[in-house]
Amino acid sequence: MLFKRDRRFWKRAPLQSEYDAIIIGGGVHGLSAAFFLARNHGMKNVAVLEKRYIGYGGSGRNTAIVRANQRAPETIPLYAEGLKLWPRLISELNVNLLFFNCGVLTLAHSEADLAELRLAAASGKFLGIESRILDSRSCRELAPALDISDRPRHPIVGGMFHPPGGTLRHDAVVWGLAKGASRRGVHIHQNTEVTGIDVQGGTVKSVETSRGPIRTPRVLVAAGAWSAEIAEMAGVALPVRMMTAPALVTQPLKPFLNHVVSAGAYPCYTNQTLKGEVVACGPMVFRPRASTQTDAEPLQRLSWALTELLPCLTGVKMMRAWAGPVDLTPDMAPVIDGHDSIQGFFLDCGWGDFGFKSGPVVGKYMAQFMAEGKKPKNLIPFSLNRFQEYRLLGEASTPHGYSPAE
Ligand SMILES: Cc1cc2nc3c(=O)[nH]c(=O)nc-3n(C[C@H](O)[C@H](O)[C@H](O)COP(=O)(O)OP(=O)(O)OC[C@H]3O[C@@H](n4cnc5c(N)ncnc54)[C@H](O)[C@@H]3O)c2cc1C
């Protein structure tokens, strides 16, 4: 496939006093919704407002793992469609997103873990998603550097391999989507912070920003872990718990790890990039508000977990470390909804540490919802009022999941 050279990914545009739709947040979800509003629905008078820069939030800080081995039957089809969308986006956006279909190996450290994985594999199989259950020896055949002895704190008893999963390059994804949206007429405004939302008579009228007010009949809150504070501006409370997830990158090494490896008991997930660096994400820390602060203690725990799983990493240099904010809902499934009593107010948030992979596919359906005013059928389970109605989704034990009590 040939990639034409583009000088500038997105155009600078004047900030208008009115747009048909405003999207708050320049991450993978906001940019995807903007891209599909313009591409699929011809809505071009759309602005993405980003308080810092494109990819400042979770979308530029994640470990970019994509997979469809969820547990809840409501989420699996969405993620499965999402996985298939990436290769099409690469050619359509004309940006190399570095999609690496290496497969995801999720480890079990107890019989209970294994039972969870069996359930996830069975749910996936029922809906056409390939995953297979392995014993510990077969796990080591896939990843020979794994220590499957009794030495580690959490010995490996088996696992689940999910061949369709893999990784992408996260910043290429946000830049590519920004490029695709901008080419179709969407205005992308960085350094533009939303400070208020004006709702009158149950209808969205305008947003206040650091650069002045903007009139609009539609607002999408796609601000990742900041979504709760933005929803509050319209008087909407989101049931989320704020955490930060730490991540690190090692020095480049010879290729030794062919798949993503995820170990929920530590918790830790890791992969080796095409450049040879080992990327890993580890235990989350509770925060009262969205934060990008990096702490030493979780990084220390993450380094320890890595050497427990892959002892060959002992003594390897850590080159960079960072953290990203995540917002966890009680059932670890997102909120993708329009507000029942505020016309023109849409939400796409609560993605925890698993919202990167779903950005484009959810953006596609959210754009349909915003343009046509009717909620697509597959978004119905992700309503905000499920928490009041005790209709929680069964994602809490998802293979990559963390207990909110971690
Ligand atoms: C360390 C780490 C590892 C992860 N690993 C994975 C993974 O492997 N796979 C996966 O699928 N997911 C992963 N995730 C989760 C994933 O990154 C997020 O779920 C996803 O990026 C959320 O995207 P978003 O577009 O909704 O939000 P974000 O990318 O967070 O974007 C929100 C944007 O809103 C902006 N904003 C905030 N407030 C305002 C305001 N008032 N006005 C204007 N703009 C505002 C922010 O600056 C930000 O750029 C990980 C997350 C972290 C932190």
The ligand as an SDF file (V2000), in Angstrom:
LIG
                    3D

 53 58  0  0  0  0  0  0  0  0999 V2000
   -1.6240    3.8650   30.6770 C   0  0  0  0  0  0  0  0  0  0  0  0
   -2.8680    3.5480   29.9160 C   0  0  0  0  0  0  0  0  0  0  0  0
   -2.9240    2.3940   29.1390 C   0  0  0  0  0  0  0  0  0  0  0  0
   -4.0680    2.0970   28.4000 C   0  0  0  0  0  0  0  0  0  0  0  0
   -4.0450    1.0200   27.5710 N   0  0  0  0  0  0  0  0  0  0  0  0
   -5.0990    0.7880   26.7490 C   0  0  0  0  0  0  0  0  0  0  0  0
   -5.0410   -0.2810   25.8100 C   0  0  0  0  0  0  0  0  0  0  0  0
   -4.0270   -0.9610   25.6880 O   0  0  0  0  0  0  0  0  0  0  0  0
   -6.1210   -0.4810   25.0110 N   0  0  0  0  0  0  0  0  0  0  0  0
   -7.2520    0.2770   25.1110 C   0  0  0  0  0  0  0  0  0  0  0  0
   -8.2120    0.0140   24.3910 O   0  0  0  0  0  0  0  0  0  0  0  0
   -7.3230    1.3000   25.9970 N   0  0  0  0  0  0  0  0  0  0  0  0
   -6.2710    1.5820   26.8030 C   0  0  0  0  0  0  0  0  0  0  0  0
   -6.3170    2.6310   27.6770 N   0  0  0  0  0  0  0  0  0  0  0  0
   -7.5440    3.4310   27.7840 C   0  0  0  0  0  0  0  0  0  0  0  0
   -7.6590    4.4330   26.6440 C   0  0  0  0  0  0  0  0  0  0  0  0
   -6.4710    5.1710   26.5110 O   0  0  0  0  0  0  0  0  0  0  0  0
   -8.8340    5.3780   26.8940 C   0  0  0  0  0  0  0  0  0  0  0  0
   -9.9800    4.6550   27.2520 O   0  0  0  0  0  0  0  0  0  0  0  0
   -9.1500    6.1730   25.6310 C   0  0  0  0  0  0  0  0  0  0  0  0
   -7.9830    6.7580   25.1110 O   0  0  0  0  0  0  0  0  0  0  0  0
  -10.1740    7.2370   25.9280 C   0  0  0  0  0  0  0  0  0  0  0  0
  -10.2630    8.0310   24.7800 O   0  0  0  0  0  0  0  0  0  0  0  0
  -11.1630    9.3200   24.7780 P   0  0  0  0  0  0  0  0  0  0  0  0
  -11.0800    9.9050   23.4270 O   0  0  0  0  0  0  0  0  0  0  0  0
  -12.5090    8.9740   25.3050 O   0  0  0  0  0  0  0  0  0  0  0  0
  -10.5140   10.2690   25.8840 O   0  0  0  0  0  0  0  0  0  0  0  0
   -9.0860   10.9790   25.9470 P   0  0  0  0  0  0  0  0  0  0  0  0
   -8.1140   10.4110   25.0100 O   0  0  0  0  0  0  0  0  0  0  0  0
   -8.7030   11.0390   27.3790 O   0  0  0  0  0  0  0  0  0  0  0  0
   -9.4000   12.4380   25.4050 O   0  0  0  0  0  0  0  0  0  0  0  0
  -10.1240   13.3580   26.1470 C   0  0  0  0  0  0  0  0  0  0  0  0
   -9.6120   14.7350   25.7670 C   0  0  0  0  0  0  0  0  0  0  0  0
  -10.4820   15.7030   26.3570 O   0  0  0  0  0  0  0  0  0  0  0  0
   -9.7050   16.8460   26.6430 C   0  0  0  0  0  0  0  0  0  0  0  0
  -10.4100   17.6830   27.6040 N   0  0  0  0  0  0  0  0  0  0  0  0
  -10.5690   17.4640   28.9260 C   0  0  0  0  0  0  0  0  0  0  0  0
  -11.2550   18.4650   29.4840 N   0  0  0  0  0  0  0  0  0  0  0  0
  -11.5530   19.3360   28.4960 C   0  0  0  0  0  0  0  0  0  0  0  0
  -12.2340   20.5990   28.4440 C   0  0  0  0  0  0  0  0  0  0  0  0
  -12.7800   21.1380   29.5520 N   0  0  0  0  0  0  0  0  0  0  0  0
  -12.3570   21.2290   27.2480 N   0  0  0  0  0  0  0  0  0  0  0  0
  -11.8070   20.6830   26.1160 C   0  0  0  0  0  0  0  0  0  0  0  0
  -11.1360   19.5070   26.1230 N   0  0  0  0  0  0  0  0  0  0  0  0
  -11.0130   18.8520   27.2910 C   0  0  0  0  0  0  0  0  0  0  0  0
   -8.4140   16.2570   27.1920 C   0  0  0  0  0  0  0  0  0  0  0  0
   -7.3490   17.1730   27.1110 O   0  0  0  0  0  0  0  0  0  0  0  0
   -8.2210   15.0190   26.3100 C   0  0  0  0  0  0  0  0  0  0  0  0
   -7.3340   15.2510   25.2260 O   0  0  0  0  0  0  0  0  0  0  0  0
   -5.2030    2.9400   28.4690 C   0  0  0  0  0  0  0  0  0  0  0  0
   -5.1690    4.0940   29.2630 C   0  0  0  0  0  0  0  0  0  0  0  0
   -4.0110    4.4100   29.9640 C   0  0  0  0  0  0  0  0  0  0  0  0
   -3.9660    5.6610   30.7690 C   0  0  0  0  0  0  0  0  0  0  0  0
  1  2  1  0
  2  3  1  0
  2 52  2  0
  3  4  2  0
  4  5  1  0
  4 50  1  0
  5  6  2  0
  6  7  1  0
  6 13  1  0
  7  8  2  0
  7  9  1  0
  9 10  1  0
 10 11  2  0
 10 12  1  0
 12 13  2  0
 13 14  1  0
 14 15  1  0
 14 50  1  0
 15 16  1  0
 16 17  1  0
 16 18  1  0
 18 19  1  0
 18 20  1  0
 20 21  1  0
 20 22  1  0
 22 23  1  0
 23 24  1  0
 24 25  2  0
 24 26  1  0
 24 27  1  0
 27 28  1  0
 28 29  2  0
 28 30  1  0
 28 31  1  0
 31 32  1  0
 32 33  1  0
 33 34  1  0
 33 48  1  0
 34 35  1  0
 35 36  1  0
 35 46  1  0
 36 37  1  0
 36 45  1  0
 37 38  2  0
 38 39  1  0
 39 40  1  0
 39 45  2  0
 40 41  1  0
 40 42  2  0
 42 43  1  0
 43 44  2  0
 44 45  1  0
 46 47  1  0
 46 48  1  0
 48 49  1  0
 50 51  2  0
 51 52  1  0
 52 53  1  0
M  END
$$$$
